[in-house]
Amino acid sequence: MESYPFWRIEEGAPGLPAIATPWNSAMPSWKDQLTSDEIWRIILAEYRISGREPRTPEGGER
């Protein structure tokens, strides 16, 4: 499962150092408003809407 999108939603981006460009953005941190389960549901919904599958570990295991 993709851990970067989870981290990005949970931590947001304000205050990232300049070296983080282009990943620094105005997106707020959502860790105080959303549970881990809610964040994963958002990520899975994004994949579903885009018609893409999340990456899986080598060997196809989940």
N, C-alpha and C positions, 0 to 999 in steps of 0.2 A: 504494500500500500504506500502511497505517496506521503512522506513525512514533511516535505518542504511546504506544501500548501497548508498543512495543519499548523506548522510553526508560524507561517506568514499570517494566517488569520488570527491565531492566538496572540502573537506578539505585536502585530501591526508593523509600522515602519518608521514613524517619526523618531528622530534622534539617531538614526543609523549614520555611521561615519560616511564621509564623502566617497570613500573607496567602495561603498555599497552600490554606487550608481551603476546601472539604472534601476536597481531594486529598491532604492529608497523612495518612498512615496508618502502621501498624506494619510494613508489608511491607518485608522486607529487600532489599538489593541482591543481584542474582543474577549480576552480571557476572564474578565470580571462579569461579562454579560452572558456568555455562552458556555455550556458544559462541553466536555470533550466529545460526548456523543453527538451533540448538536453540530459541532464543528465538522465531524466526520460526515454527518448527513448532508451538510452544505457541500462538502467536497464531492461526495458521491453524486449529488444532484447536478453539480457542474459537469461531471463526466457524462452523466446520462443525457443532459441537454445538448452537449457537444457531440454526442454520438461516439465518444472515444471510451476505451477501457483503461482503467488504472494500470500502471506497470506492475508486473509481478516479479518475484525473485527468480533468478535463473532456475531452470528446471520446471517452471510453471506452477510452483507451489504457492499457496496463499496462506 
